[in-house]
């Protein structure tokens, strides 16, 4: 998947990947509240860059980046770091 670093999809991926690894997940409700673009979340999931998992206890969905999503984010984050 090609991803524009200025897109909502990239900002969602960035938000997930910048979290500390042990807590690298955000609920569906929080992502929609923060970004207001469920289509971006769905596109990332369909591209295999994030995946859904359940809570340890309770209902709902948590989104976590996949290894492919983490690699893509790292590539773009590296580009931004060297460009700035």
C-alpha positions as CSV (number, residue, x, y, z in Angstrom):
1,X,0.0,0.0,0.0
2,X,1.2,3.4,-0.9
3,X,0.6,5.9,1.9
4,X,0.7,9.6,1.8
5,X,2.5,11.0,4.9
6,X,0.0,13.8,5.1
7,X,-3.0,11.5,5.1
8,X,-5.3,10.5,8.0
9,X,-4.3,6.8,7.4
10,X,-0.6,7.7,8.0
11,X,-1.5,9.7,11.1
12,X,-3.4,6.7,12.5
13,X,-0.5,4.4,11.8
14,X,1.9,6.9,13.3
15,X,-0.2,7.3,16.4
16,X,-0.1,3.5,16.9
17,X,3.5,3.0,16.1
18,X,4.8,5.8,18.4
19,X,3.2,4.1,21.5
20,X,5.5,2.1,23.7
21,X,5.6,-1.5,22.4
22,X,3.9,-3.0,25.6
23,X,0.9,-0.8,25.2
24,X,0.8,-0.4,21.4
25,X,-2.9,-0.4,20.8
26,X,-5.8,2.0,20.6
27,X,-9.5,1.2,20.8
28,X,-11.7,1.7,17.8
29,X,-13.8,4.3,19.6
30,X,-10.7,6.4,20.5
31,X,-9.3,6.3,17.0
32,X,-12.7,7.4,15.6
33,X,-12.9,10.1,18.2
34,X,-9.4,11.4,17.5
35,X,-9.3,11.1,13.7
36,X,-13.0,10.9,12.7
37,X,-12.1,8.8,9.7
38,X,-13.2,5.1,10.0
39,X,-12.4,4.6,6.3
40,X,-8.7,5.2,7.0
41,X,-8.7,2.6,9.8
42,X,-10.6,0.2,7.5
43,X,-8.1,0.8,4.6
44,X,-5.1,0.2,6.9
45,X,-6.7,-3.1,8.1
46,X,-7.5,-4.2,4.6
47,X,-3.9,-3.5,3.5
48,X,-2.6,-5.6,6.5
49,X,-0.9,-2.6,8.2
50,X,-3.0,-2.9,11.3
51,X,-5.1,-5.6,12.9
52,X,-7.9,-5.9,15.3
53,X,-7.7,-7.7,18.6
54,X,-10.0,-7.9,21.5
55,X,-9.6,-6.5,25.0
56,X,-8.1,-8.7,27.7
57,X,-11.5,-8.4,29.5
58,X,-14.6,-6.8,28.0
59,X,-16.1,-6.0,24.7
60,X,-14.7,-3.8,21.9
61,X,-11.9,-3.7,19.5
62,X,-8.3,-2.7,19.9
63,X,-6.2,-1.8,16.8
64,X,-2.5,-2.8,16.8
65,X,0.1,-2.3,14.0
66,X,1.3,-5.3,12.2
67,X,5.0,-5.8,11.5
68,X,4.4,-4.6,7.9
69,X,2.7,-1.5,9.3
70,X,5.6,-0.8,11.6
71,X,8.1,-1.2,8.8
72,X,6.1,1.1,6.5
73,X,5.9,3.7,9.3
74,X,9.6,3.4,10.0
75,X,10.4,4.0,6.3
76,X,8.3,7.1,6.2
77,X,9.4,8.4,9.6
78,X,13.0,8.0,8.4
79,X,12.3,9.9,5.3
80,X,10.7,12.7,7.3
81,X,13.7,12.8,9.7
82,X,16.3,13.0,6.9
83,X,14.2,15.6,4.9
84,X,14.0,18.0,7.9
